[in-house]
Amino acid sequence: MLRGQRTARAGTLLAMTLTEFRYIVAVARERHFGRAAQACNVSQPTLSVAVKKLEEEIGVTLFERGHNEIGITPIGERVIEQARRVLAETSTLRQIAEQAQDPLNGPLRLGAIYTVGPYLFPHLVPLLHERAPRMPLILEENFTARLGERLRQGELDAIIIALPFEHSGVETRALYDEPFRVVVPVDHRWRRRARIAPEDLADENVLLLGAGHCFRDQVLTACPDCAGGMVDTPGPDRTLEGSSLETIRHMVASGMGITVLPCTAVAEHQARDSLLAVRPFTEPVPRRRVAIAWRASFPRPEAIAALADTIRRCDLGCVRFADAAPAEAEARSA
């Protein structure tokens, strides 16, 4: 007998509809049957009858019905949370089906490191919107390690980082090489120099990003003697730390020291930065290779290809773009 009851109950659960799930989620959100019905575009009697019928079918009370307010029972909290998950997964399933027909239809979750995003996104967004108007970007800036973690967990679809970047199950494609520039106060003694040797920075108060930024590590690779600790007053062989490239640029303009910036961060302000002087490095010029990374299992490779191609069309001026052919670009990034 009990086995027969369990079988009947299982059949009832399978018979529950997504519409009923939407109703109970709406009631839980609105805490009012009338407002929930309005949100679901149905009459209140229709919604109320459906919710009551669902409670009777599964044998539990989801809502405590008071005169002026609606409460949720403890078991109701669990059922409604699961209903939310089912609706979310159903929406994802629908998006997958739609995007299988058109990979450029649907949002793309794109992350970028802090030293790339602010200088790439203003160029990328309008070009990509023109090329793929039904693929809006959900943008995020973060540290390389955090972006890599969110990519592997499926919380981001693609990330823009600096190589090397190696993770199991993740593919990368080189986008462009970006040279570094030395930025000094306009009255600095180096303003008359045509180029600056990396080793000369060791005698200066160098302002760098704090720990966790890969760009800091890249600068210190070019100038190992620039390493130092945060200090209250500048002095020889010390390194001052800033929270962002823009903050550092303002500190240099105020006369606190000098810095090294990626060329795209310089180009955006150079024409109107009367308090700063920018100089290139001597050969070989320190640079970084910027790349796009995505999960090998990502079901929309056409979206990644469109994104990478659009980035190569951005007017970044000072960078050297990698070859468009994926095989060649990946070989160069190895």
Secondary structure, 3 states (H helix, E strand, C coil): CHHHHHHHHHHHHHHCCHHHHHHHHHHHHHCCHHHHHHHCCCCHHHHHHHHHHHHHHHCCCCEEECCCCEEECHHHHHHHHHHHHHHHHHHHHHHHHHHHHCCCCCCEEEEEECCCHHHHHHHHHHHHHHHCCCCCEEEEEECHHHHHHHHHCCCCCEEEEECCCCCCCEEEEEEEEEEEEEEEECCCHHHHCCCECHHHHHHCCEEEECCCCHHHHHHHHHCHHHCCCCCCCCCCCCEEEECCHHHHHHHHHCCCCEEEEEHHHHHCCHHHCCCEEEEEECCCCCEEEEEEEEECCCCCHHHHHHHHHHHHCCCCCCCEECCCCHHHHHHHHC
